[in-house]
Amino acid sequence: MTANTNVPGSGDLSPLVRSDFLYRRRRMMDRAMTLAMVGAAIAAVIPLFLILFYLVKEGVPGLSLEFFTADPNRPGREGGGVHNAIVGSGIMVGLALLMGVPVAIGAGIFLSEYGQNRAGSVVRFIIEVMAGIPSITIGLFVYGLVVLRQGHFSGFAGALALAIILVPIIARITEEMLLLVPRSLREASYALGAPRWKTVLRVVLPTAMPGIVTGVMLGLSRIAGEAAPLLFTALGNQFYTTDISTPMDSLPRRIYYYATGPYDYWHEQAWAMSLVLVAIILVISLVVRTLFGSRVTVRQ
């Protein structure tokens, strides 16, 4: 009798039939896993598109020239704009970046290049703890540290709270990006006689710069939408001001104030401010990525 070589479960399969069966099974598994990953990616992206769609739908009707150029009207009087909140957010976020980014990148360089010791472990642990502290707690800390000592709220206190939130995010991403730089680049620089600090600044840091910029953009996106710490530090201002020593308005705080208010036109403007906030972050991210992407291409 001859063995049935066409049945996959048979123990007497010829090598050719067994190989063909294993190939078909691997191909089916590959297609199934590919479909599963594509489905997971789509499921992850759908909420983003739904949020953007809803923001555009609800926010566009509230946009106007007065919205960008005028200050808020008194409560109950329709119209007005959020010019003061847009300027205030720009000032505080920009000041937070100026204060926080150098500290965060310096901490990331220390952890990746000089932090393979007990001191580095302590700094790394502190940064990880800072990353988990709620933003409202940081606002309370800056309130006790700055606002109570000054005797009044200020834009500087708000920027300081945002900078503290920013530091652990960028520091950890900077460390990871620097660790991804191949060891051979460092060794080549050392072989040419470059000292360690110059190797870090001239070779390692530029190579990791696109990833570090991505970390800065993530930190910017985080602090640009923070309202809780600003309630305890900058408080808010009904009028336009660029003086960081006085209370200063911001888009997140104004969104919160209008969204919980009793007037329909406030709700409309809250949606418009949300759309503007997302659009500003999106445009900044695209511009920065385009600029640094072209630099990386030229360098390569």
TILOSE-986035 format. One record per residue (C-alpha): x, y, z. Coordinates in Angstrom, 2 decimals. Example, Ala and Ser with C-alpha at 12.3 -4.5 7.8 and 13.67 -1.06 7.14 Angstrom:
! residues 2
{px=12.30, py=-4.50, pz=7.80}
{px=13.67, py=-1.06, pz=7.14}
***
This chain:
! residues 300
{px=0.00, py=0.00, pz=0.00}
{px=1.08, py=3.55, pz=-0.68}
{px=0.94, py=6.30, pz=2.01}
{px=-1.41, py=9.21, pz=1.37}
{px=1.06, py=12.05, pz=0.79}
{px=-1.70, py=14.64, pz=0.13}
{px=-2.96, py=14.73, pz=3.73}
{px=-1.04, py=17.30, pz=5.81}
{px=-1.60, py=15.36, pz=9.01}
{px=-0.04, py=12.16, pz=7.64}
{px=3.20, py=11.03, pz=9.22}
{px=4.63, py=9.87, pz=5.86}
{px=4.65, py=13.22, pz=4.04}
{px=7.33, py=13.63, pz=1.42}
{px=9.78, py=16.52, pz=2.00}
{px=8.34, py=18.46, pz=-0.94}
{px=4.74, py=18.23, pz=0.31}
{px=5.77, py=19.06, pz=3.89}
{px=7.76, py=22.11, pz=2.69}
{px=4.82, py=23.32, pz=0.61}
{px=2.45, py=22.92, pz=3.57}
{px=4.77, py=24.82, pz=5.95}
{px=5.20, py=27.61, pz=3.38}
{px=1.43, py=28.04, pz=3.00}
{px=0.96, py=28.05, pz=6.78}
{px=3.70, py=30.67, pz=7.28}
{px=2.22, py=32.78, pz=4.51}
{px=-1.25, py=32.65, pz=6.08}
{px=0.17, py=33.55, pz=9.49}
{px=2.12, py=36.43, pz=7.97}
{px=-0.98, py=37.82, pz=6.27}
{px=-3.04, py=37.43, pz=9.45}
{px=-0.46, py=39.26, pz=11.58}
{px=-0.09, py=41.98, pz=8.94}
{px=-3.86, py=42.53, pz=8.92}
{px=-3.88, py=42.58, pz=12.73}
{px=-1.13, py=45.25, pz=12.85}
{px=-2.83, py=47.34, pz=10.16}
{px=-6.08, py=47.11, pz=12.12}
{px=-4.32, py=48.17, pz=15.32}
{px=-2.73, py=51.13, pz=13.54}
{px=-6.10, py=52.20, pz=12.13}
{px=-7.73, py=51.83, pz=15.55}
{px=-5.02, py=54.05, pz=17.04}
{px=-5.40, py=56.75, pz=14.38}
{px=-9.22, py=56.87, pz=14.27}
{px=-9.59, py=58.78, pz=17.59}
{px=-7.17, py=61.46, pz=16.33}
{px=-9.17, py=62.01, pz=13.14}
{px=-12.44, py=62.05, pz=15.08}
{px=-11.05, py=64.68, pz=17.47}
{px=-9.79, py=66.82, pz=14.57}
{px=-13.09, py=66.45, pz=12.72}
{px=-15.08, py=67.47, pz=15.79}
{px=-12.76, py=70.42, pz=16.48}
{px=-13.11, py=71.68, pz=12.92}
{px=-16.87, py=71.18, pz=12.95}
{px=-17.43, py=72.99, pz=16.25}
{px=-14.53, py=75.46, pz=16.11}
{px=-14.70, py=76.98, pz=12.63}
{px=-18.02, py=78.85, pz=13.26}
{px=-16.39, py=80.71, pz=16.14}
{px=-13.43, py=81.99, pz=14.11}
{px=-13.41, py=85.60, pz=12.92}
{px=-11.04, py=88.55, pz=12.61}
{px=-12.35, py=89.96, pz=15.89}
{px=-11.62, py=86.63, pz=17.56}
{px=-7.88, py=87.06, pz=16.88}
{px=-7.56, py=90.83, pz=17.31}
{px=-9.89, py=91.82, pz=20.17}
{px=-9.78, py=91.27, pz=23.91}
{px=-12.69, py=89.56, pz=25.71}
{px=-15.87, py=91.53, pz=26.33}
{px=-17.49, py=91.71, pz=29.73}
{px=-19.58, py=88.62, pz=30.60}
{px=-23.00, py=88.60, pz=28.94}
{px=-21.98, py=90.84, pz=26.04}
{px=-21.51, py=88.84, pz=22.84}
{px=-18.50, py=89.29, pz=20.60}
{px=-14.97, py=90.03, pz=21.61}
{px=-11.93, py=87.88, pz=21.07}
{px=-9.07, py=86.12, pz=22.79}
{px=-6.12, py=88.16, pz=21.58}
{px=-4.80, py=88.48, pz=25.13}
{px=-4.95, py=84.71, pz=25.70}
{px=-3.12, py=83.93, pz=22.46}
{px=-0.32, py=86.37, pz=23.27}
{px=-0.15, py=85.23, pz=26.89}
{px=0.14, py=81.57, pz=25.91}
{px=2.86, py=82.40, pz=23.39}
{px=4.88, py=84.35, pz=25.96}
{px=4.62, py=81.77, pz=28.75}
{px=5.25, py=78.74, pz=26.54}
{px=8.17, py=80.48, pz=24.84}
{px=9.68, py=81.48, pz=28.19}
{px=9.18, py=77.93, pz=29.50}
{px=11.05, py=76.57, pz=26.47}
{px=13.90, py=79.03, pz=27.04}
{px=14.20, py=77.99, pz=30.68}
{px=13.48, py=74.27, pz=30.37}
{px=15.03, py=73.05, pz=27.10}
{px=18.72, py=73.84, pz=27.93}
{px=18.36, py=72.26, pz=31.37}
{px=16.60, py=69.18, pz=29.96}
{px=19.10, py=68.64, pz=27.13}
{px=22.01, py=69.14, pz=29.53}
{px=20.51, py=66.57, pz=31.90}
{px=20.00, py=64.14, pz=29.01}
{px=23.63, py=64.54, pz=27.90}
{px=24.84, py=63.94, pz=31.46}
{px=22.74, py=60.80, pz=31.83}
{px=23.82, py=59.29, pz=28.51}
{px=27.50, py=60.23, pz=28.50}
{px=28.50, py=60.59, pz=32.17}
{px=25.62, py=59.00, pz=34.09}
{px=26.77, py=55.38, pz=34.29}
{px=27.37, py=55.70, pz=38.03}
{px=25.49, py=56.24, pz=41.29}
{px=25.02, py=59.97, pz=40.68}
{px=23.49, py=59.21, pz=37.28}
{px=21.14, py=56.67, pz=38.82}
{px=19.98, py=59.22, pz=41.38}
{px=19.40, py=61.90, pz=38.72}
{px=17.59, py=59.40, pz=36.49}
{px=15.33, py=58.35, pz=39.35}
{px=14.51, py=61.98, pz=40.21}
{px=13.64, py=62.74, pz=36.57}
{px=11.38, py=59.69, pz=36.39}
{px=9.60, py=60.78, pz=39.57}
{px=9.21, py=64.32, pz=38.20}
{px=7.62, py=62.93, pz=35.04}
{px=4.92, py=61.28, pz=37.14}
{px=4.05, py=64.29, pz=39.30}
{px=0.58, py=65.71, pz=38.43}
{px=0.73, py=69.13, pz=36.80}
{px=-1.61, py=70.63, pz=39.39}
{px=0.87, py=69.64, pz=42.11}
{px=3.64, py=71.46, pz=40.25}
{px=1.34, py=74.48, pz=40.05}
{px=0.85, py=74.38, pz=43.81}
{px=4.61, py=74.07, pz=44.33}
{px=5.34, py=77.14, pz=42.19}
{px=2.48, py=78.96, pz=43.92}
{px=4.19, py=78.45, pz=47.27}
{px=7.68, py=79.08, pz=45.90}
{px=7.06, py=82.18, pz=43.76}
{px=3.53, py=83.55, pz=44.00}
{px=3.35, py=83.73, pz=47.79}
{px=6.81, py=85.29, pz=47.98}
{px=5.98, py=87.87, pz=45.32}
{px=2.57, py=88.55, pz=46.78}
{px=0.82, py=88.34, pz=43.39}
{px=0.28, py=86.07, pz=40.40}
{px=2.53, py=86.49, pz=37.37}
{px=3.27, py=85.18, pz=33.91}
{px=6.78, py=84.30, pz=35.07}
{px=5.38, py=81.93, pz=37.70}
{px=3.24, py=80.28, pz=35.03}
{px=6.23, py=79.88, pz=32.71}
{px=8.29, py=78.39, pz=35.54}
{px=5.60, py=75.80, pz=36.26}
{px=5.46, py=74.86, pz=32.57}
{px=9.26, py=74.60, pz=32.41}
{px=9.29, py=72.18, pz=35.35}
{px=6.73, py=70.01, pz=33.54}
{px=8.83, py=70.19, pz=30.37}
{px=12.21, py=69.15, pz=31.80}
{px=11.67, py=65.41, pz=32.55}
{px=10.00, py=64.77, pz=29.19}
{px=12.82, py=66.22, pz=27.10}
{px=15.58, py=64.90, pz=29.40}
{px=14.47, py=61.28, pz=29.07}
{px=13.98, py=61.50, pz=25.30}
{px=17.37, py=63.22, pz=24.89}
{px=19.07, py=60.45, pz=26.85}
{px=17.44, py=57.74, pz=24.73}
{px=18.29, py=59.49, pz=21.45}
{px=21.94, py=59.95, pz=22.45}
{px=22.22, py=56.30, pz=23.48}
{px=21.03, py=55.30, pz=19.99}
{px=24.03, py=57.02, pz=18.35}
{px=26.46, py=54.27, pz=17.26}
{px=29.51, py=53.81, pz=19.44}
{px=31.69, py=53.76, pz=16.31}
{px=31.07, py=57.48, pz=15.74}
{px=32.39, py=58.31, pz=19.19}
{px=35.41, py=56.06, pz=18.73}
{px=36.18, py=57.61, pz=15.33}
{px=36.12, py=61.07, pz=16.90}
{px=38.39, py=59.94, pz=19.75}
{px=40.79, py=58.40, pz=17.22}
{px=41.12, py=61.79, pz=15.51}
{px=42.16, py=63.34, pz=18.82}
{px=38.91, py=65.11, pz=19.75}
{px=38.26, py=65.39, pz=23.50}
{px=35.11, py=63.87, pz=24.96}
{px=33.20, py=67.14, pz=25.38}
{px=33.87, py=68.14, pz=21.78}
{px=32.84, py=64.70, pz=20.57}
{px=29.54, py=65.05, pz=22.40}
{px=28.85, py=68.57, pz=21.09}
{px=30.13, py=68.18, pz=17.53}
{px=29.37, py=64.52, pz=16.71}
{px=26.89, py=62.88, pz=19.07}
{px=24.49, py=65.78, pz=19.62}
{px=24.05, py=66.73, pz=15.92}
{px=23.49, py=63.08, pz=15.01}
{px=20.72, py=62.74, pz=17.59}
{px=19.25, py=66.20, pz=16.93}
{px=16.17, py=65.06, pz=14.91}
{px=15.09, py=62.80, pz=17.79}
{px=15.77, py=65.52, pz=20.36}
{px=13.67, py=67.97, pz=18.34}
{px=10.87, py=65.42, pz=18.35}
{px=11.16, py=65.31, pz=22.14}
{px=10.99, py=69.11, pz=22.32}
{px=7.85, py=69.03, pz=20.18}
{px=6.28, py=66.45, pz=22.51}
{px=7.13, py=68.64, pz=25.49}
{px=5.72, py=71.69, pz=23.72}
{px=2.48, py=69.86, pz=22.98}
{px=2.23, py=68.84, pz=26.63}
{px=2.74, py=72.27, pz=28.19}
{px=0.78, py=74.23, pz=25.58}
{px=-2.45, py=72.59, pz=26.74}
{px=-1.85, py=72.76, pz=30.50}
{px=-4.46, py=74.76, pz=32.41}
{px=-4.22, py=73.47, pz=36.00}
{px=-0.76, py=74.88, pz=36.91}
{px=-1.61, py=78.23, pz=35.33}
{px=-4.66, py=78.62, pz=37.57}
{px=-2.32, py=78.72, pz=40.59}
{px=0.47, py=80.78, pz=39.01}
{px=-0.55, py=83.09, pz=36.16}
{px=-4.25, py=83.16, pz=37.20}
{px=-5.45, py=85.02, pz=34.09}
{px=-6.10, py=88.54, pz=32.87}
{px=-9.07, py=90.05, pz=31.10}
{px=-6.82, py=92.53, pz=29.31}
{px=-3.85, py=92.38, pz=26.95}
{px=-0.43, py=92.44, pz=28.62}
{px=3.14, py=91.43, pz=27.83}
{px=4.46, py=92.11, pz=31.34}
{px=5.50, py=88.74, pz=32.81}
{px=5.48, py=90.20, pz=36.33}
{px=1.69, py=90.63, pz=36.21}
{px=-1.17, py=88.10, pz=35.90}
{px=-1.38, py=86.81, pz=32.32}
{px=-4.08, py=85.00, pz=30.39}
{px=-3.59, py=81.80, pz=28.39}
{px=-5.56, py=79.73, pz=25.91}
{px=-6.00, py=76.63, pz=28.13}
{px=-7.21, py=78.73, pz=31.07}
{px=-9.58, py=80.73, pz=28.84}
{px=-10.90, py=77.49, pz=27.28}
{px=-11.65, py=76.11, pz=30.73}
{px=-13.28, py=79.37, pz=31.81}
{px=-15.48, py=79.65, pz=28.71}
{px=-16.35, py=75.93, pz=28.46}
{px=-17.74, py=75.93, pz=32.01}
{px=-19.51, py=79.29, pz=31.57}
{px=-23.24, py=79.87, pz=31.10}
{px=-23.20, py=81.59, pz=27.68}
{px=-23.51, py=79.87, pz=24.31}
{px=-21.11, py=82.26, pz=22.60}
{px=-18.52, py=81.40, pz=25.26}
{px=-18.88, py=77.72, pz=24.36}
{px=-18.46, py=78.58, pz=20.68}
{px=-15.30, py=80.52, pz=21.40}
{px=-13.98, py=77.69, pz=23.60}
{px=-14.23, py=75.32, pz=20.63}
{px=-12.56, py=77.91, pz=18.40}
{px=-9.69, py=78.33, pz=20.88}
{px=-9.24, py=74.56, pz=21.04}
{px=-8.99, py=74.43, pz=17.26}
{px=-6.49, py=77.31, pz=17.20}
{px=-4.37, py=75.67, pz=19.90}
{px=-4.18, py=72.37, pz=18.01}
{px=-3.49, py=74.18, pz=14.72}
{px=-0.63, py=76.21, pz=16.22}
{px=1.06, py=73.10, pz=17.63}
{px=0.57, py=71.25, pz=14.32}
{px=2.06, py=74.08, pz=12.25}
{px=5.06, py=74.49, pz=14.57}
{px=5.72, py=70.74, pz=14.49}
{px=5.56, py=70.61, pz=10.69}
{px=7.84, py=73.64, pz=10.25}
{px=10.46, py=72.37, pz=12.72}
{px=10.42, py=68.85, pz=11.28}
{px=10.80, py=70.24, pz=7.75}
{px=13.73, py=72.48, pz=8.73}
{px=15.62, py=69.82, pz=10.68}
{px=14.79, py=67.14, pz=8.12}
{px=16.45, py=69.18, pz=5.36}
{px=19.51, py=69.79, pz=7.54}
{px=19.88, py=66.08, pz=8.24}
{px=19.64, py=65.33, pz=4.52}
{px=22.34, py=67.87, pz=3.67}
{px=24.62, py=66.55, pz=6.46}
{px=24.29, py=62.98, pz=5.22}
***
